[in-house]
């Protein structure tokens, strides 16, 4: 097809696509937005209908405070929480678990960095908490809810060896006793006992809720990572994991699921708060967004089975709360001990989970041997290259033969300068005669793309990689290489990101680190050893690719650059051995020959 036809078709495609996009926006998107807004308003009215119902959200402070001590004081008396992994407190008002820090993790890898905050008390901006209560709208005297003033009757500090007991009497014959225990990791166990001393039977149902009062701007912005609502629902051994990103959550503010057992909650990149019912109990789960003047409340709520308590009898209900770091071995341990379905999928392994999880397992295995995750990544890369070695070997042999045919290919072009079809026909005949597959060189690269994505995903989502150093200046394999050419790789005491107007670009799009430059050089050498493209325009594009990818990869995690650069080096070695054996021209032998001539 002539070039002008290609240009005309491209322009027509762009114009038609633009018209279709405008029509779709006007006739589909706008009506859908109006319906969503109406649904949000209806849901907000429903969720704030009655203070005794599980769907009611906690009140949001009219004025926020930045002083955590002040916010906690507003919640009344507190019970300290202290284990080897978490510290904080729970409020006796509503028996809320709303003040929790993960002591095993720091906000940054700088010395003296504070521990990671998971839960935040009401009264502060972006309050985040877990609550438990009972539904009983027609119970005389009421049931405990978010504002109930519980009384501490046993214990002083919640630790793995010292649970605490809270009680509340509704003044109409019902006594509620709550025992809260915590293990050495991140699991709270809430055991509620309800005794009926009245003269009439009562019917109540347990509930648990995790709610976030407003979503911080730092969450929910990454397309490769899930942050928001998450849960596993089903029955009879058939369970599926549901993910609900914050933006999708707002568009559909009420989403309900029925399940036997399962779990649900709110997840961040590395942290999870999840409600866990008894696994043989029928539950009604709901993800909700409630609009308030000061913040949208995102809540994950579970409502258990209703219980009828006869006069003089009592019942006991157990619920659990996971509040902590999403370490694979910890989640897997709870999955086994509590018979939880798919709890390890609280980690966002991605759609290539069948690659991501085995790759993570391999990295963990190598880490056990080497004691360094950077070396473990090198071991992973070598393993991947060994698996692909037979296929890559045939591919590189074919590419080397193609390189030796360059003179003959040039002769074909000169023989038929004005007949591209004839050039292509004779070129295919030449390939067939020499038993060369011109597409063979693409296959190893295509196979590496899903592996590359899986490695990237593994580095990005697994907390095991967080703040893990390699050697030298690489102190966090899950973050980009901090070195940059703009301050001479740290020799100049200046932060390029602080530059007015362009600081964001110097620290982002145009950040060139040592690892990125090294990766770019290995990519250039690898492409230089491949047969040149027959078309001059394609050759120019390929020449620019290492430069473009150097800038692109500079923003990726350092561990990924280590993986890809080391993979390039192994590829170069394999290509060189084959090319040298077949006496094909290559840049390494050319460079060595130049040195020999210079010395001579």
N, C-alpha and C positions, 0 to 999 in steps of 0.2 A: 504494500500500500504506500503511495507517495507521501512524503512528509506533510504536504499541505492538507491531505485528507486526514492525517492524524491530528493536526492542529484544529481543523474544523470540527472533527468528532469530539475532541476534548472540550472545545468551547460549548458545543451543543450539550454535552453531558453536564457541564457545570451549570448552564442555564436551566436545564430541565430539573436537575437536582435541587437548585435553589427554589424553583417554583413549587416542587413537591414538598420541600421543607416548610415553606410559608403556608401552603394549604394544610399540611398536617398540623402545624402549630395552631392555625386559626380554627379548624374544624374538629380537632381531636384534643390537643393539649389544653387549650383554654377551657372547654367544657369539663375535662377531667379535673383541672385545678379547682373549678367552682364546686364540683361534687366533693372533692377532698376537703375543701374548706368547710362545707356544710357538715360533712361527717365528723371533722375535728370539733366543731362547735357542739354537735349532738353528743359526741363522746365526752367532752369536757363537762357538759351538763350532767351526764350520767355518772361520771366518776366522782363528782362532788355532791351527789344527791343526798347522802346520809352519812353522818359521822360514824355510825356503828357498822357500816358495810366494809367489806374487804377492799372494794374498789375505791374507797375514799383515800385521797393522798394527804400527806402531812402538810400543814400550813407552811408557807414560805415566808421568811422574815421580810418585813417591809424595809428594814434598813440593815445592811450587812455590816459585820465587823471583821476586821483583819486579825483581831486578837483572839487566839484560840481559847485562852483561859476564860475570857469574858463569855464567849459562846458556850463553853462547857458549863459555866456557872449558871447560865440561864436554864439549863436543862435539869437543875436540881442536883441531888446527891449522886455520887458516882462510885462505881466499884472498879478498882484498878485491874488491868489485865497484863500479865507478864509471863512470857515463856522464852525459850531460847530463840524463837523465830519472830515473835510479834510482841508489841507493847502498846499500851493504850488504856482505854477504860470504856465501860458501858454505863449508860444513864439509867437511873431508876425510874425516870419518867418515861413510861412506855417500854421499859426494859430494852432500850435501843442499843444496838452495837454500832456506835457512830464515831468512834475515835480509835483508829488503828494504824500503826506503823509497822512496816516489815523491816525488822532490824538487820536481817541478813543482806539487805540491798541498799545501796546509797543512790541518791538522785543523780550524781555524776561520779566519775572515777577520780575526782580531785580529793586530796587529803582533807579530812574534816567535813566532807559533804554529809548533809543530814540523811537519815533513813527515808526510804520511800513511804509516802503517805498513801494508804488505801482508802480508809473511811474518814470523813470529815463531819464534825457536828453541825447541826442545824443552827442557823444564825450567821454562818460564814457563807460566802459565795461558793457555789458548786458543792453544797452539802451532799454527802454520800453516806448511806446508812442501810442497815438491815433491821427489820422489825418482825415481831411475831405476835399473834393475837388470836382471838376467837370471833367467829361470826355468830350472832344470836340476836337478831333485831327485836324479837318479842320476849326476851328473857327479862323477868322482873329484876330490877337492880342493875341490869346491864352486864356486859362482858368486858374484859380488859382489851384496850386498844392502844393507839399511838400515844395518848396523853395520860394513860393510867399511872397513878403514883404507887409503884410497887415498894414493898418494904423488904430490906435485907434481913433475913432471919438466920442465915448460917453462912459462915465463911467471911473472909475479909478481902482477899485478893484472889482473882481467878488465875490459877496456874494449872499445869497438867496434873498435878497431884492434889490440888485443893479446889474442887468445884464450889460454886456458890448457890444458895437457895433463896429465892424471892417468893413472897406471898402477897396476895391481895384478896380481901373479902368484899363482896359486893353489897353487903348489908341486907341481903334478901335471901340468905340461906345458901349461897354459893361461895366456896373457898377455892381459890386458884393457887396452886403451888408450882413454881417453875424452878427446875434445877438446870443450871448452865455449866457445862463442862467443856474443856478444850484439851486437845491432844498436844503432842510435842511438835506438830507441824502447823496445819492451818484449818483444822476441822473443829467447829463448835457443835456440841450436841445439846439441843434444847428439849428437855423432857418436862411436859406439862401434865399435872395431875389436877383433875377437877372433881371436887366432892360436893354432892347435892344434899344439903341438910334441910331443904325446904320440904313442903308437903306435896309438891307437884313435880311431875317429870319435866325436864327441860331438854331442848334440842339445840346443840351448838356444833359448829364445824371449825377446825383449826385453819389458820392461814399464816403464810409467811410472805414477806415482801422485801425486795431490794429496790431502793429508789435513789435516783440521782437528780438533784434539783438544779437543773441547768447543766449543759454539757460544755466543758472547757474548750476553747478554740483550738487547742492542740490535739484534740481527739477527733477521729472520724474523717480525716482528710486524706488518708493514704489509700490509694486504689488497690494496692497489692495485699493489703492487710485488712482483716475484719475487726472492727471495734463497734460495740453496741450490744443489742440483745442476742442471747444465744441459749439454746436449750435442746434437749433430746427427748422426744416424745414417741409413744407407741404403746404396744401391748403384745402379749403372747410371743415375746422374743423378737418382734419386728420393730425396730426403732430407727428413726431418722433424726439427724441433727439439723436444726433450723438456725439460720443466721439472719439477723435483722440489723442492718447498718442504721446509724442514727438518722440519716437523711430519708431512708425508706420508712423508718419508724414514724417520723413526723408525717409523712404522706399518708400513712395508714395507721392512725393512732390507737386503734384497738384491734389486736390480733389474739385469737383464743385457740387453745389446744386442749383436747381431752387425752389423758394418758394414764396408764397404770405404772406408777413409779416414774423413773426418768429423773431429769434435773433441769434447772433453768436459772438464768441470772444475767449479769452484765459483765462484759469482758473488755479489757483494754489490751494493748499489745502484749504485755507480759503478765498482767494481773487479772484475777478473776474473783468475782463474788457470786456464788451459786447456791441456790436453795436445793436441798436434797430431801425428799420425803421418804417414808418407808416404801420399799420397792414393790410391795404387794398392795399398795393403797391406790384407789382410784382418785385422781386429782383433776381439777380444772385449772389450767394455767392461762395466764393472760399477760401480754405485753401491752402497756398503755402509755400514752402521752397525755398529760393533763396540762392545759394552758392556765397559767396564773399571771397576774400583772408583772411579777418580778422574775419569773423563770418558768420554763417548761419542765415539768416533772416527768422523767422517764422511769417507769417502774416495771419490774418483773414480779408477778404475784402468783402464788399457788394457793388454791383453796382445796382442803382435804375433805374427806367424807364426813357427813353429818353423824353425830352421835346423840342418842337419846339416853339421858341419865335418870334413872328412877330415883325416887326419894330414898335417902339412906345409902346410895351407891356412889361409886366414883369410877372414873376412867382415866387412862394415861395415854398420852399421845407424844410421839417422838419425832422431831424434825432436826435437820442438820443444816449447817451453813459452812461452806468452804469460802474462806477469805484469805487469799494469799497469792503466791507466785505460781505460774503455770510451768513447773518443772515436770518433764516427762515422767520421770520415775515416781514422783509423788502422786501425780494424777493416775498413773497406772496402778500404783499401790492401792489407792482408794477405789479404783474401778474393780479391783479384785476383791478387796476386803468387804466392800459394801454391795458388791454385785451390781455396780452402776453401768448402764449401757453407754458405751462410746465416750467415756469421760475424758480420755486422752485427746479427743477431737475438740476439746476446749482450746487446744493449740490449733491455730489456723494453718494446717498442713497444705491447704490448697487443693486444686483439682487434680494435681499430679501427686497426690498423697502416696500412691503406690511407689513413687520414686523418692519423694521427700523423706518419708519415714525410714526406708532402708539406708538412705544416704546419711541421715542423722545417726542411725545405729552404727554405721561404719565409722563415722567421725568419733562417736563416743568410744568405740572399741580402740581406735588409734590413740585417742586421748588417754585411755587407761594404760597404754604402752609407753607413750612419749611424755605425758604430763604437760603437754602444751597443745592448745587447740590449733595454733598455726601449723605446727608440725603434723597434727592430725589431718588438716586440710591438704597438706602436701601428700600425705599417705593416701588420702581419698583420691586425689588427682591421679596418682600413679596407678591405683587400682582400676579406675575408669579407663585409663589409657591401655592397661594390660587387657582388659575385657574387649576393647575395641581394636586391639593390635592386629588380629588377622585381617579384618575388613579394611583397616587403614593401610595395612601393608600392600594389599592388592590395589587400593586406590592410589597410593603414592607411586607405585610401579607404573600404573597407567599414566599418571601425570608426568612422570619422568620421561616416559617414552614420547609423550606429546611434546615435551620440551626439545627432544632430539629431532623431532619432525619439523621444527620451526622453519628451517631453510626450504624444505619441500612445500610447506604451506605458503611461504612467500612467493615461491615460483608459481603456484596455482593462481594467486592473486594477479601476478603479472601476466599470466597466460590468458586470463579472462577478466580484464580490468573493468569492463562495462557490463558484465553479466553475473550479478551476485548469485542468481539461482544456479548457474553452471559451476560457480566456485563452490557453493555448498554441496552440490551433487558429487563433484570430484573429491571434495574434502571427506565426505562420508565414505566414499569408496576407499580412500587412503586409510581412514580409521579401521575399516573392515579388513583391509589387507594386512595391516600391522597388528590387528587384534587389540584395538584400543577402544575403551568406552569413555567418551568425552565427559559423561556425567558422573563417572566414578568418583571424581574428586569432591563432588558435592555431598555424597552420601555420609561420610564421617562427620562433616559439619552439621548436616541436618539431624543426625543422631545425637550430636552434642548439645543442640539447642534445648531440648527438654531437660537434659541433665544439668545444663547451665542454669536454667530457670529453677529447677528443684534445689540446687545448691544455694542460689540467691534466696529463695524462700526459706530454706533451713537456717541460713545465717541471719535472716531478718526477723524471724518470728520466735526462734527458740531462745529462751532466757539463758540457757547454758553458754551461749556465745556472748552474752551481754557483758561488757567491761572486761573481756578476756584478752590479755595481751599476747603479742607475738614476741618480737625482739626489738631492741632499740626504741625508736620513737612510736612504734605501733602499740598503743595501749588499749585499744578496743577494736577487736576484729569485726564487730557488728556495726561499726561507724566508719565513715570515710577516713582515708589517710589525712591526718591533720596538717601535714607539711604542705607548703605551697610555694610556688616560684616567686610570688609577689613579696614575700619577706625573706627571700633567699633560703627557703626551707628552714626557717626558724633562726637564722643568724641575725636577722634584724628584729629587735623587740617591738614588733608592730603587728596589730591584728588587722588584716585587710578588710574584714567585714565591717569595721568601724568607719570606713571611708564614706563620706556623704555621697548620696545618690547612687554610686556604683558598688558600694560595699557588698550588697546582696549578691551581685553578679560575680565579684571577685572571690567570694567564699562559696559560690554555687556553680553557676554555668561555666565560668571561666577559671575555676579553681584547678590548677595543675599541680599534682602532688608527685612525689618521688615514685611511688608505686604506679601511678597512672602513666608517667613518662616511660618507666621501664616496661609496662604492659604495651604501650604504643610501639616501642622499639621492637619488642618480640613479635607483635602483629605485623609490623612492616617487613621484618626479615622472613617471617613465614609466607607472606604474600609474594615477596620477591623470589622465593623458591618455587612458586607455582607458575605454570605456563601463562604467558601473557595473553590477555584477551585479544581476539582477532580485530575487534573494532577499536579505533583510536579513542573514541569517546568513552567506551567502557574502560579502556586502560587508564585514562585520566581519572575517572571516577574511583577505580581501585587504588590509584596512587594517593588520592585524598582520604580514603577510608580510614587508614591508621590514625591520621590527624583528627578526624571527626570523632572516632571512637575513643581516642585518648581523652578528649574533653567530656564525652558522655560518661565514660567509666570512672572518671575522677570523682563523681558524686556517689558512686556505689560503695558498699561496705568494703573495708580493706581486705577482709577474708576472701571476698569474691575476686578481687584483683589478684590476690596471691594464687588462688585456684586457677584463674584463667591464664595468667602469665606463666605459671609453672606448666600448665597444659600446653601452652605455645612452645615452651622450651623443649618439652618431650617430643612434640610434633616435629620441631625443627631437627632434632637429633635423628628421629626416625626417617624423615625425608632426606636428610643429608647422607645417611648411610646408604640408602637406596640409590640416590642420584649419583653418588660417588662410585657405587658398584656398577651402575649402568653407563658411567662416563657421560652423564648429562651435565650440561653447563649449570652451575649454581653459584650464588654470590659468595658463599664461604670459600670454595676452591679458588674463585677469582680473586678474592681478597688475599688468600694465602700466597697465590702466585705473584701478586703485586709486591708483597713484602719480600719474597725471594729475589725478585728482579731488583728491588731497591737496595737490598744488601749486596747483591752481586755488582 
